[in-house]
Amino acid sequence: MTAPVPRSCEEDSCVTCSDTAVPVTIVRLLADGLAVADTGQGEEEISVALVRAGAGDTVLVHAKEAIAVVASQTPSGPGTEGGQVPRGEAGDAGR
């Protein structure tokens, strides 16, 4: 018999921890590739290390990780496609 996996969420599931990617709006960027996002049900801290995004942008989030930019209020800059960060630039995404 396997031991149950502890949940990190206090309710049934966090909006961004569900089994699907959900659109959220970035409220503000934080240090270390993190951001505060408005989920429509409150604010959650997410990672934006894989995308080039800024405040006001809508991103798809899965497991607290932004995986794509859906609507951008921030210029993507040269060499980016679909809000993705070119290889080797993930550490400075959106900054």
URGIDA-V995877 format. One record per residue. N is the residue number from 1. SS is DSSP state (a for helix, b for strand, c for the rest). NEAR is the number of other ideal C-beta (glycine too) atoms within 8 Angstrom. Layout:
n & ss & near
N & SS & NEAR
N & SS & NEAR
This chain:
n & ss & near
1 & c & 2
2 & c & 3
3 & c & 4
4 & c & 4
5 & c & 4
6 & c & 4
7 & c & 4
8 & c & 5
9 & c & 8
10 & c & 2
11 & c & 5
12 & c & 3
13 & c & 7
14 & c & 10
15 & a & 12
16 & a & 14
17 & a & 9
18 & c & 8
19 & c & 2
20 & c & 5
21 & c & 8
22 & b & 11
23 & b & 9
24 & b & 15
25 & b & 9
26 & b & 17
27 & b & 9
28 & b & 7
29 & b & 10
30 & c & 8
31 & c & 3
32 & c & 4
33 & c & 8
34 & b & 12
35 & b & 15
36 & b & 12
37 & b & 16
38 & b & 10
39 & c & 11
40 & c & 5
41 & c & 4
42 & c & 6
43 & b & 8
44 & b & 12
45 & b & 9
46 & b & 15
47 & b & 10
48 & c & 15
49 & c & 10
50 & c & 11
51 & b & 15
52 & c & 13
53 & c & 15
54 & c & 10
55 & c & 9
56 & c & 7
57 & c & 14
58 & b & 10
59 & b & 18
60 & b & 10
61 & b & 15
62 & b & 9
63 & c & 6
64 & c & 10
65 & b & 10
66 & b & 15
67 & b & 10
68 & b & 11
69 & b & 15
70 & b & 8
71 & b & 6
72 & c & 11
73 & c & 7
74 & c & 11
75 & c & 4
76 & c & 9
77 & c & 6
78 & c & 3
79 & c & 4
80 & c & 11
81 & c & 5
82 & c & 6
83 & c & 14
84 & b & 11
85 & c & 10
86 & c & 7
87 & c & 4
88 & c & 4
89 & c & 9
90 & a & 9
91 & a & 6
92 & a & 6
93 & c & 14
94 & c & 11
95 & c & 4
